[in-house]
Amino acid sequence: MPIDDDAPIEITAFDWVPDFAKGQVRDLRVRWALEEVGRPYRVRYLAQGQQKQADHRARQPFGQVPTFQHGDLTLFESGAIVFHIAATWPGLLPADAAGRARALEWMFAALNTVEPPIMDHAVATLFEATEPWSKPRLPAIATRIKERLAEAAARLGPREWFDGDRFTAGDLMMASVLRIVADDGLLDPHPALVAYVERATARPAFRRALADQLAGFTGAPPPGFDAWERRLLAARRALLG
Ligand SMILES: N[C@@H](CCC(=O)N[C@@H](CS)C(=O)NCC(=O)O)C(=O)O
């Protein structure tokens, strides 16, 4: 069935997350892409826990956000959603087939090569920071991140964007993934990556997307959250020295 490009767009996002996750929830990538291509959207906000209920699982089988609804099309997976946005409206993909393929290549590189060790780091130093297996895992994770970042920096070289002088959906994903560890100082050995993330996140579309995500956190934490967060953050501090 053809998609009506002008059909309304609705995404899902959380109405509350812990402070450490604010500005990192993956609906930001979708908001950013929509801002880049100039498409308005509305947001269906979920309270914590609602993502696991049947009506949301009908949209997202893994019980997560984001999802994206555009006319009759419902999508999950931020990468697939950003690609759909980039393929539907101009602004995030070059016009030539080779350039489009390379943008897709960088989207996969971000999600499938660079993000996994970065997420392992987040899991070990945050979500599973209190678990006994996290500390022994850290050196191996750190080595893999170091390797990936050095390789990414080597490829970026003096380029403005990964495929040259044009920002694409590939950069949107690479910058989204790299900025996860920017505040931990892991990019600091590579000033080119630091500058790349700064360049990407200075884009007006990113600033609007981030402001809108942050403005959407109007909900309340689940009961018992404070004690849980205090335990996690203390364990994180102990792990990271
Ligand atoms: N690969 C998925 C990952 C989605 C994901 O990890 N979503 C997180 C927020 S960033 C979530 O909904 N977590 C809550 C949960 O798993 O219950 C995507 O890129 O869309």
The ligand as a Tripos MOL2 file, in Angstrom:
@<TRIPOS>MOLECULE
LIG
   20    19     1     0     0
SMALL
NO_CHARGES

@<TRIPOS>ATOM
      1 N1         17.2400   -1.1350   19.1620 N.3       1 LIG1
      2 C1         16.1510   -0.3570   19.7300 C.3       1 LIG1
      3 C2         16.4570   -0.0950   21.1770 C.3       1 LIG1
      4 C3         15.3310    0.6180   21.8680 C.3       1 LIG1
      5 C4         15.6410    0.8720   23.3300 C.2       1 LIG1
      6 O1         16.6650    0.3990   23.8740 O.2       1 LIG1
      7 N2         14.7730    1.6350   23.9810 N.am      1 LIG1
      8 C5         14.9470    1.9410   25.3870 C.3       1 LIG1
      9 C6         15.0220    3.4430   25.5790 C.3       1 LIG1
     10 S1         16.4250    4.1210   24.7580 S.3       1 LIG1
     11 C7         13.7180    1.4800   26.1550 C.2       1 LIG1
     12 O2         12.5990    1.6080   25.7000 O.2       1 LIG1
     13 N3         13.9630    0.9440   27.3700 N.am      1 LIG1
     14 C8         12.9150    0.5360   28.2660 C.3       1 LIG1
     15 C9         12.7430   -0.9280   28.3490 C.2       1 LIG1
     16 O3         13.5050   -1.6920   27.7100 O.co2     1 LIG1
     17 O4         11.8350   -1.3240   29.0880 O.co2     1 LIG1
     18 C10        15.9880    0.9480   18.9430 C.2       1 LIG1
     19 O5         17.0060    1.4680   18.4800 O.co2     1 LIG1
     20 O6         14.8620    1.4230   18.7690 O.co2     1 LIG1
@<TRIPOS>BOND
     1     1     2 1
     2     2     3 1
     3     2    18 1
     4     3     4 1
     5     4     5 1
     6     5     6 2
     7     5     7 1
     8     7     8 1
     9     8     9 1
    10     8    11 1
    11     9    10 1
    12    11    12 2
    13    11    13 1
    14    13    14 1
    15    14    15 1
    16    15    16 2
    17    15    17 1
    18    18    19 2
    19    18    20 1
@<TRIPOS>SUBSTRUCTURE
     1 LIG1         1 GROUP 0 **** ****
